[in-house]
């Protein structure tokens, strides 16, 4: 049983690191109108509603901490944002069905919109930058749309990996019964 838990942790760590490398190294060159998708938020939200609040919280914290290290002015700001996003998305685990992509798309879109608004208010508005509509139209909404488009490709891959791990965990658990 501990081997399966260690395997799940290792696979999750690899997914987060690959997403981080893609977000920092590949997606800047794929930016459209200086907007790039938020792959770390896709990973955080997906783990939240697939595996629950606790796993969403941990994945969100690690994802946010990596973003803090790369882009942040202070350590912990993005870690807290992603942590909360993972936890809140985890609350929808009971309503989540694998076959239906509408709920994941909706949750990721709402998470990205809220993320963009919170970043604006805490990073720009507090510095007396009162161009919210400009920021909303040029950054928040385009990033949300781009994130949704990337979600349509990334989510099935995450779902496939989650199914494989769950099937392996069930086989391992049935050996002990």
RAMO-V865351 format. One record per residue. PSI is psi in degrees with one decimal (* if undefined). Layout:
# RAMO-V865351
<<PSI> <PSI>>
This chain:
# RAMO-V865351
<<-40.1> <-29.6> <-41.3> <-39.7> <-41.7> <-38.7> <-43.0> <-42.1> <-42.5> <-44.1> <-41.8> <-42.3> <-40.4> <-42.2> <-44.6> <-42.8> <-40.6> <-42.9> <-39.9> <-44.4> <-42.7> <-43.9> <-38.9> <-29.4> <-37.9> <-47.6> <-28.5> <-30.9> <-14.4> <11.5> <136.7> <121.6> <40.1> <24.5> <132.7> <153.3> <158.8> <83.8> <-33.7> <-34.6> <-36.0> <-46.1> <-46.9> <-49.0> <-41.0> <-46.2> <-32.1> <-55.9> <-16.8> <-39.3> <-9.6> <171.9> <-40.0> <-48.2> <-37.2> <-38.3> <-47.7> <-44.7> <-40.3> <-42.0> <-46.9> <-42.9> <-46.4> <-37.1> <-39.3> <-41.2> <-39.2> <-43.3> <-39.2> <-47.9> <-21.7> <152.3> <-25.4> <144.7> <127.8> <-20.2> <-56.8> <-32.2> <-41.7> <-42.3> <-47.9> <-36.3> <-47.8> <-40.9> <-43.7> <-40.7> <-47.2> <-41.1> <-31.1> <-23.6> <-17.8> <11.5> <-36.6> <-27.6> <-6.5> <131.4> <134.9> <-41.8> <-25.4> <117.5> <-8.6> <-45.1> <-47.3> <-42.1> <-43.7> <-45.9> <-40.0> <-38.7> <-46.1> <-41.3> <-42.3> <-39.7> <-47.4> <-41.1> <-48.3> <-41.8> <-43.1> <-42.8> <-42.2> <-51.4> <-39.2> <-25.8> <-30.3> <-46.0> <-37.1> <-14.6> <18.2> <36.0> <99.3> <34.9> <56.8> <-45.5> <-38.9> <-48.1> <-40.5> <-47.5> <-31.2> <-23.1> <-55.5> <-55.1> <-46.2> <-38.2> <-38.8> <-44.2> <-44.7> <-39.2> <-39.5> <-40.7> <-44.2> <-33.2> <-37.4> <-25.0> <-36.8> <-35.7> <-46.4> <-34.7> <-44.9> <-39.2> <-42.0> <-45.9> <-42.5> <-42.0> <-43.1> <-44.6> <-41.4> <-39.7> <-41.2> <-39.0> <-38.8> <-41.9> <-41.2> <-39.1> <-33.4> <-21.8> <-28.2> <-8.9> <*>>
